[in-house]
Amino acid sequence: MFKLFEKAVPPFPDEQVQAPPQDLGKFIWHYTKPFKALLFGLLLTSAIIACIEVYMFNVIGEMIDWMQASQPETFFAEHEDELWVMGGIILLAWPLLNFVDATLEHQGLMGNFAMQIRWRAHRHLLRQSTSFFANDFSGRLATKVMQTALSVRDSVVSLNGLVIYVVVYFSSALVIFVSSDKRLAMPLVMWLIAYVLVMRYFLPKLKLVSEEQSEARSMMTGRVVDAYTNIQTVKMFSTNNTEEAYAKQSMQDMLKSVYQQMRLVTQLQTVLITLNALLICGTLGFGMWLWTQSIISTGAIAVAAALTLRLQSMSQWFIWELARLFEAMGTTQDGMQTLSKEATVWDMPNANALDVCEGRIEFDHVDFHYGKAKGVIENFSLNIKAGERIGLVGHSGAGKSTLVNLLLRLYDVEGGAIKIDGQDIAQVSQESLRQRIAMVTQDTSLLHRTIKENIAYGKDAVTNDEVLLAAKLAKADEFIQDLEDNEGNKGLDAKVGERGVKLSGGQRQRIAIARVILKNAPILILDEATSALDSEVETAIQDQLESLMVGKTVLAIAHRLSTIAKLDRLIVLGDGKIVEQGTHAELVEKGGVYARLWSMQSGGFLGEPDQ
């Protein structure tokens, strides 16, 4: 029974990823639509339950009137049919409907609703460009995903309950009061008007504070996580006090919004209790006066008293639910501003997979300025033959990494095109493009997973033997066999810590090289691939890299020119343009920019440019 409701809506739908709308109502509906049937069922059962509860109050009044008008010995005989109906509704229908209502909410909605939002939001964020993540805290983004999922769910579920309260309880109370005597409804009507005015004053203020609090909470989390993520830097520079002050400022901002919220809560609670006290006294006092005038019965007073007490208790629930709704809406509004941002790099509709037969790469009059008017890459053209090994040379800012990022389509070109085997990479799927390119970077960041998972990352159905062979070729097998994490896992099963913090720079680099060896993609990018290795290990791995390059198209970036001197062609870049190109020997003999760079090297590294 429970599983039927738990599986009613899949929490992890395999659908085409799209950015959610930037309008609040449409944003909420975007995530709510899959659950509309369950929500309608919950609305229906809640409405029936509310009617039964109001009916039970009316039953009390009728029973009192029956008891006054009947003799004890004939009471059950006179009202047998009515009592059986009442008993059936209260003993059978009410518990059964409450079970269905609870199952719809708890099994159908509470778990899957929030989780599906997290899943869909996470899939969308994964497809954002690297600049999106570079401009924000990772912890803040994660908090937005978690908070917004809960706030959307709470908004919808709260709204569902509030509709029932307003439609059923207030309407039924008015009907019952009016049926006894129209004047009995006067205190309730006056209370309702005052109640609406109180809500109109307090709830927008709570919504505004909630938005501020959500942003402050995300910022606080982002700053704290930022310190933990970079704990080595914090320790190295002895900046505990700086980090404490940095986090404290965000905590103070968070606390300021909490104080504002709690002040409003105290004021609201005080006003609400006062209104409820006036409602109770007004209804009972006026009801007793009507009874003394023989206008209403004792049962009517009993119903009015019970229903008024129920309304006053539910009015507090209602206003807190409404406050919770406004708070959730504020959090949702804040989260929407982050989660609804369109990705800057999207696949074309029905994009085909990239088919790499040879590995030819063509930069065709490429322009890229990082959104600015000019600069970085201007009208850049370069043809790389299949299987050709190219070295990119130039000072920092020359455009080397930008060209690599454009080839990987981490950014879209602003002019021209990049083609692989004649196929414009903007027309193929990003996933297929990056599956056919392997890359080793100088700043290798590993996932907080096992050695095996890191080496086999991006490649399915890999055996331990294949992983071990790749590790051996990357000269990583020796240190891997000695690894053990704090959970007792050893070797390939040992976890490396966040960003691979448990390993040295050279060890991380060798894991990255093993990953590339295992991937065996037709296009290989080496960005200072051996920069973190000692000379002995580098010499051993250079031989393996030579073997790895065979039959592949290679782009290599290195400040240590000796590591790329043997490549087929060197491209010297300056201000996003090709300054020189040729083999190492040709460029040295030419006596130009490359020759000066080569002569300026100290210990094999590229020196600073002339001032």
C-alpha positions in Angstrom: 0.0 0.0 0.0 2.7 2.5 1.0 4.9 1.5 -2.0 2.0 2.2 -4.3 1.9 5.9 -3.2 5.7 6.1 -2.9 6.1 5.1 -6.6 3.2 7.1 -7.9 5.5 9.8 -9.1 9.2 8.9 -9.9 11.6 11.0 -7.9 14.3 10.8 -10.6 12.6 11.4 -14.0 14.8 10.9 -17.0 13.6 13.9 -19.0 15.2 16.6 -21.2 16.9 19.1 -19.0 15.5 22.7 -19.3 15.9 25.9 -17.3 12.9 26.6 -15.0 10.8 29.8 -15.7 11.9 33.0 -14.1 8.3 34.0 -13.0 7.6 32.8 -9.4 4.2 31.2 -10.1 5.5 29.5 -13.3 8.6 28.4 -11.4 6.6 26.7 -8.7 4.3 25.1 -11.2 7.3 23.8 -13.2 8.2 21.7 -10.3 4.7 21.0 -9.0 3.1 19.8 -12.3 4.2 16.1 -12.0 2.4 15.9 -8.6 -0.9 17.6 -9.6 -2.9 14.3 -9.3 -1.6 13.6 -5.8 -2.2 17.2 -4.7 -5.8 17.1 -6.1 -6.4 13.9 -4.2 -5.0 15.5 -1.0 -7.2 18.6 -1.5 -10.3 16.4 -1.9 -9.7 14.2 1.1 -8.7 17.2 3.3 -12.0 18.9 2.3 -14.1 15.9 3.2 -12.3 15.5 6.5 -12.8 19.1 7.3 -16.5 18.7 6.5 -16.7 15.8 8.8 -15.0 17.7 11.6 -17.5 20.6 11.3 -20.3 18.0 11.1 -19.1 16.6 14.4 -19.5 20.0 16.1 -23.0 20.2 14.7 -23.7 16.7 16.0 -22.9 17.9 19.6 -25.5 20.6 19.4 -28.2 18.3 17.9 -27.5 15.7 20.6 -27.9 18.3 23.3 -31.2 19.4 21.8 -32.4 15.8 21.4 -31.5 15.0 25.0 -33.5 18.0 26.3 -36.5 17.1 24.2 -36.5 13.3 24.9 -37.0 11.0 27.9 -33.9 8.9 28.8 -35.8 5.6 28.3 -37.0 6.5 24.8 -33.9 8.5 23.6 -32.1 5.7 21.7 -35.3 4.3 20.1 -36.3 7.8 18.9 -32.9 8.6 17.3 -31.5 5.1 16.5 -31.1 5.8 12.7 -29.4 9.2 13.2 -27.0 7.7 15.9 -26.0 4.8 13.6 -25.2 7.2 10.8 -23.2 9.5 13.1 -21.3 6.5 14.5 -20.5 5.2 11.0 -19.2 8.5 9.9 -17.1 9.1 13.0 -15.8 5.5 13.5 -15.3 4.3 9.9 -15.3 7.1 7.4 -13.2 9.6 9.4 -10.3 7.3 10.3 -10.2 5.8 6.7 -10.2 9.2 5.1 -7.5 10.4 7.5 -5.4 7.3 6.5 -5.7 8.1 2.8 -5.0 11.8 3.4 -1.9 11.0 5.5 -0.7 8.5 2.9 -1.1 10.9 0.0 0.8 13.6 1.9 3.6 11.5 3.6 4.2 8.7 1.2 3.2 10.4 -2.0 4.4 14.0 -1.6 6.7 14.7 1.3 9.7 12.6 0.2 9.4 12.5 -3.6 8.3 16.1 -4.1 11.4 17.7 -2.6 13.8 15.0 -4.0 12.5 15.4 -7.5 13.1 19.2 -7.3 16.6 18.6 -6.1 17.2 16.1 -8.9 15.9 18.4 -11.6 17.7 21.5 -10.3 20.9 19.6 -9.9 20.8 18.3 -13.4 20.2 21.8 -14.7 23.1 23.3 -12.6 25.5 20.5 -13.9 24.9 21.9 -17.4 25.8 25.5 -16.4 29.1 26.9 -17.7 32.3 26.9 -15.6 31.9 30.7 -15.3 28.6 30.2 -13.5 30.4 28.2 -10.8 33.4 30.4 -10.8 31.2 33.4 -9.8 29.6 31.8 -6.7 30.3 29.7 -3.6 29.9 26.0 -4.1 28.3 25.8 -0.7 25.9 28.6 -1.5 24.8 26.9 -4.7 24.2 23.6 -2.8 22.2 25.4 -0.2 20.0 27.0 -2.8 19.2 23.6 -4.3 18.4 22.1 -0.9 16.5 25.1 0.4 14.5 25.8 -2.7 13.3 22.1 -3.0 11.9 22.3 0.5 10.4 25.8 0.1 8.6 24.8 -3.1 7.1 21.7 -1.5 6.1 23.6 1.7 4.6 26.4 -0.4 2.3 24.0 -2.3 1.4 21.7 0.6 0.7 24.8 2.9 -1.4 26.4 0.2 -3.4 23.2 -0.2 -4.2 23.2 3.6 -5.0 26.8 3.7 -7.5 26.6 0.9 -9.4 23.9 2.8 -9.3 26.0 6.0 -10.7 29.1 4.4 -13.3 27.3 2.2 -14.6 24.7 4.6 -14.1 25.9 8.2 -15.0 29.6 7.8 -17.8 28.9 5.4 -19.2 26.1 7.5 -19.0 28.2 10.7 -20.8 31.0 9.0 -23.5 28.7 7.8 -24.0 27.1 11.2 -24.1 30.4 13.0 -26.5 32.0 10.5 -28.8 28.9 10.6 -29.2 29.5 14.4 -29.6 33.3 14.1 -28.0 35.7 11.7 -26.9 37.9 14.6 -24.8 35.1 16.1 -22.5 35.4 13.0 -21.7 39.1 13.7 -18.8 38.5 16.1 -17.3 36.0 13.6 -17.6 38.4 10.7 -16.0 41.2 12.6 -13.2 38.9 13.7 -12.7 37.8 10.2 -12.3 41.4 8.9 -9.8 42.2 11.6 -8.0 38.9 10.9 -7.6 39.7 7.2 -6.3 43.2 8.1 -3.7 41.7 10.5 -2.5 39.3 7.8 -2.2 42.0 5.2 0.0 44.0 7.6 2.3 41.2 8.9 2.7 38.6 6.1 4.3 40.8 3.5 6.8 41.9 6.1 7.5 38.2 7.0 8.0 37.4 3.3 10.5 40.2 2.8 12.5 39.2 5.9 12.4 35.6 4.7 14.0 36.5 1.4 16.7 38.4 3.2 17.2 35.5 5.6 17.4 33.0 2.8 20.1 35.0 1.1 22.0 35.5 4.4 21.8 31.8 5.2 23.2 30.8 1.8 26.0 33.4 2.1 26.9 32.2 5.6 27.0 28.5 4.4 29.1 29.5 1.4 31.7 31.3 3.5 32.0 28.5 6.0 32.2 25.8 3.2 34.8 28.0 1.4 37.1 27.9 4.4 36.7 24.1 4.9 37.3 23.5 1.2 40.5 25.5 1.3 41.6 24.4 4.8 45.2 23.8 3.6 45.6 27.4 2.5 44.0 28.6 5.8 46.5 26.6 7.8 49.5 27.5 5.6 48.9 31.3 6.0 47.7 31.1 9.7 44.5 32.9 8.9 42.2 31.4 11.5 41.3 34.9 12.8 40.7 36.2 9.3 38.4 33.3 8.5 36.6 33.7 11.9 35.9 37.4 11.1 34.8 36.5 7.6 32.3 33.9 8.8 31.3 36.0 11.8 30.2 38.9 9.5 27.9 36.6 7.5 26.6 35.0 10.8 25.8 38.5 12.1 23.9 39.3 9.0 22.0 36.1 9.3 21.2 36.8 13.0 20.0 40.3 12.2 17.4 38.8 9.9 16.4 36.3 12.5 15.9 39.1 15.1 13.7 40.9 12.6 11.6 37.8 12.0 11.2 37.0 15.7 10.1 40.5 16.5 7.4 40.2 13.9 6.4 36.8 15.2 6.0 38.1 18.8 3.9 41.1 17.6 1.7 38.8 15.4 1.2 36.3 18.2 0.1 39.0 20.6 -2.4 40.6 18.2 -3.7 37.2 17.2 -4.4 36.1 20.8 -6.2 39.4 21.5 -8.4 38.9 18.5 -9.2 35.3 19.5 -10.1 36.4 23.0 -12.5 38.9 21.6 -14.0 36.3 19.3 -14.6 33.8 22.2 -16.1 36.4 24.6 -18.1 38.1 21.8 -19.6 34.8 20.5 -20.4 33.2 23.9 -21.6 36.5 25.5 -23.8 37.3 22.5 -25.0 33.7 22.2 -26.1 33.6 25.9 -28.0 36.8 25.4 -29.8 35.3 22.5 -30.6 32.2 24.6 -32.0 34.4 27.4 -34.3 35.9 24.8 -35.4 32.4 23.7 -34.1 33.0 20.2 -31.6 30.1 20.0 -31.4 26.7 21.7 -28.9 25.4 24.2 -27.5 23.1 21.5 -26.8 26.1 19.3 -24.8 27.7 22.0 -22.8 24.5 22.5 -22.1 24.3 18.8 -21.1 28.0 18.7 -18.8 27.5 21.8 -17.1 24.4 20.4 -16.7 25.8 16.9 -15.4 29.1 18.2 -12.8 27.3 20.3 -11.8 25.2 17.3 -11.6 28.3 15.1 -9.4 30.2 17.5 -7.0 27.3 17.7 -7.0 26.8 14.0 -6.7 30.5 13.4 -3.2 30.4 15.0 -2.4 27.3 12.9 -3.7 29.2 9.9 -1.7 32.3 10.4 1.5 30.4 11.1 0.8 28.2 8.0 0.3 31.4 6.1 3.5 32.9 7.5 5.2 29.6 6.6 3.8 29.9 3.1 5.1 33.5 2.7 8.4 32.4 4.2 8.6 29.5 1.8 7.6 31.8 -1.1 10.4 34.2 -0.1 12.9 31.4 0.0 11.6 30.1 -3.3 11.9 33.6 -4.8 15.5 33.9 -3.7 16.4 30.4 -4.9 14.7 31.0 -8.3 17.1 33.9 -9.0 19.9 31.3 -9.0 18.3 28.1 -10.2 16.4 29.7 -13.1 19.4 31.2 -14.8 19.7 29.9 -18.4 22.9 27.9 -19.1 25.1 29.8 -21.5 26.2 26.6 -23.4 23.3 24.4 -24.6 23.1 21.5 -27.0 21.2 22.2 -30.2 17.8 20.4 -30.4 18.4 16.8 -31.5 22.1 17.4 -31.6 24.1 14.4 -33.1 27.0 12.7 -31.4 30.4 13.7 -32.6 31.9 11.1 -34.9 35.8 11.2 -34.8 37.3 9.2 -37.6 40.6 11.0 -38.0 40.9 13.7 -35.4 41.4 16.8 -37.6 40.8 20.1 -35.7 40.1 23.4 -37.3 39.8 26.8 -35.7 38.0 28.8 -38.4 38.3 32.6 -37.8 37.4 32.3 -34.2 36.5 35.3 -32.0 36.1 35.2 -28.3 36.2 38.1 -25.8 34.5 36.7 -22.6 31.5 38.9 -23.4 33.5 42.1 -23.8 33.8 44.2 -26.9 37.3 42.9 -27.9 40.4 41.1 -26.8 41.5 37.6 -25.9 40.9 35.8 -29.2 40.5 37.7 -32.5 39.9 36.2 -35.9 42.0 33.1 -35.0 42.5 30.4 -37.5 44.5 27.1 -37.1 44.4 23.8 -38.9 45.6 20.7 -37.0 46.1 17.6 -39.0 44.9 14.2 -37.9 47.4 12.7 -35.5 49.5 15.9 -35.4 51.1 16.8 -32.1 50.8 20.5 -31.4 52.5 22.6 -28.7 50.9 25.9 -27.6 53.5 28.4 -26.4 53.1 31.9 -24.9 53.1 34.0 -21.8 50.1 34.0 -19.4 47.1 35.7 -21.0 48.3 34.8 -24.5 45.1 32.7 -25.0 46.4 29.1 -24.7 43.9 28.0 -22.0 41.1 29.9 -23.7 41.6 27.9 -26.9 41.5 24.7 -25.0 38.3 25.7 -23.2 36.7 26.7 -26.5 37.7 23.3 -28.0 36.1 21.6 -25.0 33.1 23.9 -25.5 33.2 25.1 -21.9 32.4 28.4 -23.6 30.8 29.0 -27.0 32.7 31.0 -29.6 31.5 34.5 -30.3 32.5 34.4 -33.9 33.7 31.8 -36.4 33.6 28.1 -35.7 35.6 25.1 -34.3 35.4 21.9 -36.3 36.5 18.3 -35.6 36.7 16.2 -38.7 34.5 18.8 -40.4 31.8 18.8 -37.8 31.0 22.1 -36.0 31.3 21.3 -32.3 28.4 23.7 -31.6 26.2 21.4 -33.6 27.0 18.2 -31.7 26.2 17.1 -28.2 28.6 18.4 -25.5 28.7 14.9 -23.9 29.9 13.2 -27.1 32.4 16.0 -27.7 34.1 15.6 -24.3 33.9 11.8 -24.4 36.3 12.0 -27.4 38.8 14.4 -25.7 41.0 13.4 -22.8 42.8 16.0 -20.8 45.4 16.3 -18.0 45.6 19.7 -16.3 48.3 21.1 -14.1 45.8 21.7 -11.2 44.4 18.2 -10.8 41.4 18.1 -8.6 40.1 14.6 -7.7 36.7 13.7 -6.4 36.2 12.6 -2.8 35.8 9.0 -3.9 38.0 5.9 -4.2 41.1 5.6 -6.3 39.4 3.2 -8.6 36.4 5.6 -9.1 38.8 8.5 -9.9 40.8 6.6 -12.4 37.8 5.1 -14.1 35.9 8.4 -14.0 33.9 8.9 -17.2 34.3 5.3 -18.4 31.7 2.6 -17.7 32.2 -1.1 -17.0 35.9 -1.0 -16.1 37.6 -3.9 -14.4 40.1 -3.8 -11.6 42.8 -5.2 -13.9 42.2 -2.4 -16.4 42.5 0.2 -13.7 45.6 -1.3 -12.3 47.2 -1.5 -15.7 46.5 2.2 -16.3 47.9 3.1 -12.8 51.0 1.0 -13.5 51.6 2.8 -16.8 51.2 6.2 -15.0 53.7 5.1 -12.3 50.9 5.3 -9.7 50.7 1.6 -8.7 53.5 1.8 -6.1 51.9 4.5 -3.9 48.3 3.2 -4.5 49.1 -0.2 -2.8 50.2 1.6 0.4 47.1 3.8 0.7 44.6 3.4 3.5 41.8 5.7 4.5 40.2 6.3 7.9 37.5 3.8 7.2 40.0 1.0 6.7 39.7 0.8 2.9 43.0 0.1 1.1 44.5 0.4 -2.3 42.1 1.0 -5.1 39.2 1.2 -2.6 40.8 4.0 -0.5 39.2 7.4 -0.7 41.3 10.4 -1.6 39.6 13.2 0.4 37.9 16.3 -0.9 39.7 17.5 -4.1 42.2 14.7 -3.5 43.7 16.4 -0.4 45.1 13.1 1.0 47.5 12.8 -2.0 50.5 14.9 -3.0 50.4 17.0 -6.1 52.5 14.5 -7.9 50.3 11.6 -6.9 47.2 13.4 -8.0 48.9 14.2 -11.3 49.7 10.5 -11.8 46.1 9.5 -11.1 44.9 12.1 -13.7 47.4 10.6 -16.2 46.1 7.1 -15.4 42.6 8.3 -16.0 43.6 9.6 -19.5 45.4 6.4 -20.3 42.2 4.4 -19.5 39.9 6.8 -21.4 42.1 6.4 -24.6 40.3 9.2 -26.4 41.3 10.1 -30.0 42.1 13.7 -29.0 44.5 14.4 -26.1 45.1 17.7 -24.3 48.0 18.1 -22.0 48.1 21.3 -19.9 51.3 21.2 -17.9 50.7 17.5 -17.5 54.0 16.7 -15.7 54.4 20.0 -13.8 53.8 18.4 -10.4 56.2 15.4 -10.9 59.7 15.1 -9.7 62.4 14.6 -12.4 62.7 10.8 -12.1 59.0 10.1 -12.3 58.6 12.7 -15.0 61.2 11.0 -17.2 59.5 7.7 -16.7 56.0 9.1 -17.5 57.3 11.1 -20.5 58.0 7.8 -22.2 54.5 6.6 -21.5 53.0 9.9 -22.7 55.0 9.4 -26.0 53.4 6.0 -26.4 50.0 7.5 -25.5 50.3 10.2 -28.2 50.7 7.7 -31.0 47.8 7.9 -33.4 46.2 10.8 -31.5 45.8 14.4 -32.2 47.6 16.2 -29.4 47.5 19.8 -28.0 50.0 20.4 -25.3 50.6 23.5 -23.2 53.8 23.9 -21.2 55.8 26.7 -19.7 58.8 24.3 -19.6 59.5 24.3 -23.3 61.8 21.3 -23.1 58.7 19.1 -22.5 57.1 20.1 -25.8 60.2 20.6 -28.0 59.8 17.2 -29.6 56.3 17.8 -30.8 55.5 18.0 -34.5 54.7 21.8 -34.5 54.8 24.6 -32.0 52.4 27.5 -32.1 53.6 30.6 -30.5 50.7 32.8 -29.3 50.6 36.5 -28.4 47.5 38.5 -27.6 45.2 35.7 -29.0 47.0 35.5 -32.3 49.6 33.2 -33.9 53.0 35.0 -33.7 55.1 32.1 -35.0 54.8 28.4 -35.8 57.1 25.6 -36.8 59.2 22.9 -35.3 61.5 23.6 -32.3 64.6 23.6 -34.5 63.0 25.8 -37.1 61.9 28.4 -34.5 65.2 28.5 -32.7 67.0 28.9 -36.0 64.6 31.7 -37.0 65.7 33.8 -34.0 62.3 35.2 -33.3 59.9 35.2 -30.3 60.3 31.5 -29.6 64.1 31.7 -29.7 64.1 34.5 -27.2 61.7 32.6 -24.9 64.0 29.5 -25.2 67.1 31.5 -24.3 65.3 33.2 -21.4 64.4 29.9 -19.7 66.0 29.2 -16.3 65.9 25.6 -15.4 63.7 24.9 -18.3 60.8 27.2 -17.4 59.4 30.1 -19.4 60.6 33.5 -18.1 58.6 36.7 -17.9 58.1 38.8 -21.0 60.2 41.8 -21.7 58.8 45.0 -20.2 
